[in-house]
Amino acid sequence: MVYTKSEEQVGLMKEAALLVSKTLTEVAKMIKPGITTLDIDQFCMEFVKDHQATLSFYNYHGYPHNICASVNDVVVHGFPNKTALKEGDLVSIDLGVILNGWHGDHAYTFILGEVAPELLKLVKVTKESLYKGIEKAIVNNRVGDIGFAVQEHTEKKNGYGVVRELVGHGLGTELHEDPQVPNYGRRGTGMKLVENLVLAIEPMINLGTHKVFTEEDGWTVKTQDGKVSVHFEHDVCVKKNEALILSDFSIIEAAEKANINLNSSYY
């Protein structure tokens, strides 16, 4: 079932989305070699609760943590753990909150220290592909137009692997609503987009093959060839001429630039 939102509801969803953005901004300030993803998980839990919200992911279909922390070849759904992050890691933090009954849900990939130029490019291109997909999230376009834009920029132009098994989704009072939003597809196919449909658009792009597998924990998804994967996600409201982005990467990026432990050459 596809649910569109009223303008008032979109405003409430923006508040939830911005709380995720603010939380990830604090993560950008603290993340560095030596910290653990379990430390980040604990911080996010406390920060979200301090803002009178709850965590979307905790105990969702049995998920045992507050965030997903996916390092290097982990695509998504990585369990936070006590392993210290190290120089050269790429770390995707995916976070969901419930504020006033509405979900916010997005992800950001952080670069720790010096990494190879090919990895910097993967991060850059994946983030670019997110915005190319968002450009297509307008009234009377179709879901396939979003996926085509992402796939065109990442796979066809740059030779990266676009994950097939995991997709973006509708968002609202439920964490996952219809429609599904793949990061691949054909233009002019899929559901027609209508005004005030809210989507979580989230390219998951691999340096190598698009093929993935799930570990025995039933959650952690990794690249089949062991190469790095990158994940970015925005909450987006479909509008007539230009999509409305409810989340905010600019505050995360500003904190990222200020954190001297992150690689300034990315910018």
PLY file of the C-alpha trace (Angstrom):
ply
format ascii 1.0
element vertex 267
property float x
property float y
property float z
element edge 266
property int vertex1
property int vertex2
end_header
0.00 0.00 0.00
1.34 3.42 -1.02
0.69 6.31 1.37
1.06 9.96 0.45
1.41 12.56 3.18
-0.23 15.89 3.94
1.94 19.01 4.06
1.73 18.90 7.86
2.86 15.28 7.89
5.74 16.06 5.53
6.81 18.75 8.01
6.79 16.23 10.84
8.80 13.80 8.71
11.33 16.53 8.03
11.79 16.99 11.78
12.48 13.26 12.14
14.85 13.28 9.17
16.75 16.26 10.53
17.20 14.54 13.88
18.95 11.73 12.01
21.09 14.34 10.22
21.97 16.02 13.53
22.91 12.68 15.06
25.14 11.79 12.10
26.71 15.24 12.39
27.77 14.37 15.93
29.12 11.06 14.63
31.18 13.03 12.07
32.74 14.98 14.94
33.68 11.90 16.97
34.58 9.22 14.44
38.32 8.52 14.18
40.80 5.65 14.26
40.64 3.89 17.63
36.96 4.40 18.27
34.62 1.41 18.01
31.30 1.16 16.21
29.82 0.00 19.52
30.87 3.36 20.99
29.04 5.08 18.13
25.99 2.89 18.66
25.83 3.83 22.35
26.28 7.52 21.59
23.52 7.52 18.96
21.12 5.80 21.34
21.72 8.40 24.03
21.59 11.37 21.63
18.30 10.27 20.04
16.67 9.57 23.40
17.86 12.94 24.70
15.85 14.47 21.84
12.64 12.70 22.89
12.74 10.19 20.05
13.18 6.44 19.80
15.39 4.25 17.61
13.78 2.72 14.52
16.18 -0.18 14.10
16.41 -1.61 17.60
14.54 -4.93 17.70
13.16 -4.32 14.19
12.48 -7.92 13.08
14.88 -8.86 15.86
17.76 -6.54 14.88
19.88 -6.36 18.07
21.45 -2.87 17.80
20.52 0.80 17.52
22.42 1.58 14.30
23.87 -0.31 11.36
27.64 0.15 11.16
29.04 -1.26 7.92
32.81 -1.20 7.51
34.68 -1.65 4.20
33.29 -4.78 2.47
30.10 -4.78 4.56
27.35 -3.36 2.34
24.62 -2.83 4.95
23.26 -4.11 8.28
26.65 -4.44 9.92
26.53 -5.10 13.66
28.31 -2.54 15.85
31.19 -4.23 17.66
34.25 -3.70 19.86
36.81 -3.73 17.02
38.69 -0.43 16.87
38.31 1.44 13.60
41.58 2.07 11.81
43.17 4.45 9.35
41.86 3.83 5.85
38.48 2.39 6.84
35.26 3.39 5.12
32.39 3.32 7.61
28.72 3.58 6.69
26.47 4.57 9.58
22.76 3.96 8.92
20.34 5.33 11.51
16.58 5.51 11.91
14.52 7.43 14.47
10.85 7.76 15.34
9.81 11.30 16.30
6.16 12.21 16.86
5.18 8.91 15.26
7.14 9.44 12.02
10.34 7.79 10.82
13.52 9.43 9.64
16.05 7.06 8.06
19.30 7.80 6.29
22.90 6.78 5.96
26.30 8.35 5.42
29.70 6.82 4.60
32.68 8.28 6.47
36.33 8.15 5.40
38.94 7.59 8.12
42.32 9.04 7.33
44.20 8.42 4.10
42.61 6.02 1.65
43.42 4.99 -1.91
42.28 7.35 -4.70
40.02 4.64 -6.11
38.11 4.54 -2.83
37.79 8.33 -2.68
36.33 8.18 -6.17
33.88 5.44 -5.18
32.61 7.58 -2.28
32.33 10.65 -4.52
30.52 8.86 -7.34
28.12 7.07 -4.98
27.12 10.35 -3.34
26.71 11.96 -6.77
24.48 9.09 -7.87
22.19 9.68 -4.89
21.51 13.23 -6.06
21.05 12.09 -9.65
18.38 9.68 -8.41
16.77 12.42 -6.33
16.52 14.64 -9.42
14.12 12.08 -10.88
11.86 11.97 -7.79
9.26 14.32 -9.27
5.57 13.97 -10.05
4.73 11.81 -13.11
8.18 10.25 -13.30
8.40 6.57 -12.40
10.35 4.55 -9.87
12.44 3.12 -12.70
13.67 6.61 -13.59
15.33 6.89 -10.18
17.04 3.51 -10.46
18.14 4.19 -14.02
19.80 7.48 -13.00
21.74 5.80 -10.18
22.79 2.84 -12.31
23.77 5.02 -15.27
26.17 7.08 -13.16
27.71 4.26 -11.12
27.65 1.10 -13.20
27.52 2.25 -16.79
29.82 5.28 -16.51
32.19 4.09 -13.78
32.04 0.29 -13.84
30.92 -0.20 -10.23
28.62 -2.92 -8.96
25.06 -1.85 -8.13
23.59 -4.09 -5.43
20.36 -5.75 -6.62
19.16 -7.55 -3.50
18.71 -4.42 -1.37
16.67 -1.37 -2.32
15.33 1.97 -1.12
11.75 2.26 0.04
8.78 4.37 1.03
8.87 5.93 4.49
6.25 7.18 6.92
4.67 5.85 10.08
6.35 2.57 9.12
10.07 2.21 8.53
9.52 0.39 5.24
6.53 1.29 3.11
5.76 0.80 -0.57
7.11 1.35 -3.12
10.46 -0.37 -3.27
13.07 1.87 -4.93
15.84 -0.14 -6.64
19.14 1.47 -7.59
18.92 -0.01 -11.08
16.19 -0.19 -13.69
14.73 1.08 -16.92
13.41 4.57 -17.55
9.65 4.83 -17.77
8.96 1.67 -15.78
7.54 1.04 -12.33
5.03 2.96 -10.28
4.23 6.53 -11.29
5.40 9.00 -8.64
2.79 11.17 -6.97
3.09 14.35 -4.95
4.00 14.01 -1.25
5.13 10.43 -1.55
8.14 10.17 0.80
11.01 7.90 -0.23
14.29 6.76 1.28
16.61 6.70 -1.73
19.82 4.83 -0.93
22.48 3.78 -3.45
24.56 0.81 -2.26
27.49 0.69 -4.66
30.40 -1.78 -4.71
33.91 -1.21 -6.00
33.81 -4.65 -7.64
31.02 -7.11 -8.34
27.41 -6.31 -7.55
27.05 -9.76 -5.97
26.64 -9.99 -2.19
26.00 -12.59 0.50
24.53 -12.56 4.00
26.57 -13.88 6.92
25.33 -16.50 9.37
23.97 -13.83 11.73
21.18 -13.33 9.19
21.82 -9.59 8.88
25.33 -8.62 7.81
25.50 -8.25 4.02
28.98 -8.31 2.46
30.41 -8.04 -1.04
31.09 -11.41 -2.60
34.59 -10.43 -3.76
35.64 -8.72 -0.52
35.94 -5.28 -2.13
34.67 -2.11 -0.51
31.05 -0.93 -0.65
29.65 2.58 -0.10
26.16 3.58 1.07
24.46 6.98 1.13
20.77 7.61 1.87
18.47 10.65 1.88
14.80 11.06 2.83
13.01 12.70 -0.09
9.50 14.01 -0.74
8.20 13.85 -4.31
7.15 17.26 -5.66
6.04 18.63 -9.04
9.19 20.34 -10.28
11.94 19.46 -7.82
12.15 16.86 -5.07
12.22 18.13 -1.51
15.13 16.64 0.46
14.02 16.28 4.07
17.41 15.25 5.49
20.53 17.43 5.46
24.01 16.32 4.47
25.45 19.86 4.61
25.76 19.85 8.40
27.35 16.39 8.32
29.81 17.51 5.65
30.74 20.64 7.61
31.52 18.54 10.68
33.38 16.05 8.52
35.62 18.77 7.11
36.36 20.08 10.59
37.40 16.65 11.87
41.12 16.51 11.13
41.06 12.72 11.36
39.06 12.56 8.16
40.58 12.86 4.73
40.37 16.46 3.54
41.47 15.45 0.02
37.94 14.11 -0.49
36.79 17.71 -0.72
0 1
1 2
2 3
3 4
4 5
5 6
6 7
7 8
8 9
9 10
10 11
11 12
12 13
13 14
14 15
15 16
16 17
17 18
18 19
19 20
20 21
21 22
22 23
23 24
24 25
25 26
26 27
27 28
28 29
29 30
30 31
31 32
32 33
33 34
34 35
35 36
36 37
37 38
38 39
39 40
40 41
41 42
42 43
43 44
44 45
45 46
46 47
47 48
48 49
49 50
50 51
51 52
52 53
53 54
54 55
55 56
56 57
57 58
58 59
59 60
60 61
61 62
62 63
63 64
64 65
65 66
66 67
67 68
68 69
69 70
70 71
71 72
72 73
73 74
74 75
75 76
76 77
77 78
78 79
79 80
80 81
81 82
82 83
83 84
84 85
85 86
86 87
87 88
88 89
89 90
90 91
91 92
92 93
93 94
94 95
95 96
96 97
97 98
98 99
99 100
100 101
101 102
102 103
103 104
104 105
105 106
106 107
107 108
108 109
109 110
110 111
111 112
112 113
113 114
114 115
115 116
116 117
117 118
118 119
119 120
120 121
121 122
122 123
123 124
124 125
125 126
126 127
127 128
128 129
129 130
130 131
131 132
132 133
133 134
134 135
135 136
136 137
137 138
138 139
139 140
140 141
141 142
142 143
143 144
144 145
145 146
146 147
147 148
148 149
149 150
150 151
151 152
152 153
153 154
154 155
155 156
156 157
157 158
158 159
159 160
160 161
161 162
162 163
163 164
164 165
165 166
166 167
167 168
168 169
169 170
170 171
171 172
172 173
173 174
174 175
175 176
176 177
177 178
178 179
179 180
180 181
181 182
182 183
183 184
184 185
185 186
186 187
187 188
188 189
189 190
190 191
191 192
192 193
193 194
194 195
195 196
196 197
197 198
198 199
199 200
200 201
201 202
202 203
203 204
204 205
205 206
206 207
207 208
208 209
209 210
210 211
211 212
212 213
213 214
214 215
215 216
216 217
217 218
218 219
219 220
220 221
221 222
222 223
223 224
224 225
225 226
226 227
227 228
228 229
229 230
230 231
231 232
232 233
233 234
234 235
235 236
236 237
237 238
238 239
239 240
240 241
241 242
242 243
243 244
244 245
245 246
246 247
247 248
248 249
249 250
250 251
251 252
252 253
253 254
254 255
255 256
256 257
257 258
258 259
259 260
260 261
261 262
262 263
263 264
264 265
265 266
